Amino acid sequence: MDGAHAAWHGAVSIEEQNGTMTALADDTFSEADFTTASTEDGWMLRLDGAWITQQISAVDGKLRALELPSQGNAIIEIGDVSGLDTAGAWLIHRTELALLARDVAVECRTAAPAYARLLTTVRANDAHCPEPPEPTNAFVAMTERVGKATVDAAVEARDLINFLGHSVIVLGDSIVRPGRIRFTSLVHHIEQAGLNALPIVGLISFLIGIVLAFQGAEQLTKFGAEIFTVNIVAQGVLREMGVLLTAIILAGRSGSAFTAQIGTMKVREEVDAMRTIGLDPMQILVLPRLWALVICLPLLTFYANLMGLLGGAIMATVVLDMTFFQFVRQLSGAVTLWTFWIGLIKAPVFGFIIGLVGCYEGMRVSGSAESVGRMTTRAVVEAIFLVIVLDAMFSILFAILGV
């Protein structure tokens, strides 16, 4: 290439607009074109004009229909090109690939460093899409999904047990060294998870008491045993419904909030910052939340029991023409001290499980708001599932013990 030609392309620069790199030689673009010739060095493809997006539509079809040599050498001369962007560079690269497929050695000549860099970038980013997988048998696909879900559940259980062990160690250490508990944070979470939950817990429990009394009275009236409606309400609310409904409400209300709060801190890298300055996230984030639910859930359960019995008493007086004092007298004979304590014994365990799952899923959040939403949903579902499983286990245990 002569000196004048090299000087012409020495002014080439690369611009980037709307994600497309363009190598410009001057501000005037002529229509893209090419010619072919046979030389001593081999078959030559000489390009000229502006090989940019706006100009290459005319040469695209002609390049595809071009009769290429089957062997030997080929030279692609880009010296007369006045402009080149990624679209034009892709056409050149596509032609190179077509020549290589026909066992032709290809040499691309240009004196413009910008053109060479652009072509190198296009070649480096030529990643072919993988072939779509062949459709599998429906039964095989279902078996594969079930197997993957089983493995994922096993891994999830293993990680949750690991987190449980770590949490038990932290809780035990806080009992031995109460000074490690951040009481300001603990009081804050008690207010958020306990005090602020009183309206919804009271309302739900009150309505459940009404429903139990109404359904029990409707069935027992057929046998002339309306008075035992009090027994149904007392046993249902004190042993099961009070603590179970309270735990489910806190799982959806506080457990999800714990996951979202800790997950957002993970996204903002605040948890990593804590570790960097020597703070333990288990002590700072997890411990106050676990203690808050362990303390709050028994108190909320006691409150829910009272509201459930109140709802049952009001419905009994309306449906059965029973006075409030008659309800209280029948209630005193229908329940024992163990009936009251059974619900309260479950409450701290349920609170610990809800806090554990909420904090665990929050710690598993990684990198995006979508992950926060997904883990929050998982936390609620897992917490409710574990609470119901534990409630069934407690029922079996108390039945064996005869209480």
Secondary structure by P-SEA (a helix, b strand, c coil): ccaaaaaaaccccccccccbbbbbcccccccccbbbbbccccbbbbbbccccccccccaaaaaaacccccccbbbbbccccccccaaaaaaaaaaaaaaaaabbbbbbbbccaaaaaaaaaaaaaccccccccccccaaaaaaaaaaaaaaaaaaaaaaaaaaaaaaaaaaaaaaacccccaaaaaaaaaaaacccaaaaaaaaaaaaaaaaaaaaaaaaaaaccccaaaaaaaaaacccaaaaaaaaaaaaccaaaaaaaaaaaaaaaaaaaaaaacccccccccaaaaaaaaacaaaaaaaaaaaaaaaaaaaaaaaccccaaaaaaaaaaacccccccccccaaaaaaaaaaaaaaaaaaaccccaaaaaaaaaaaaaaaaaaaaaaaaaaaaaaaaacc
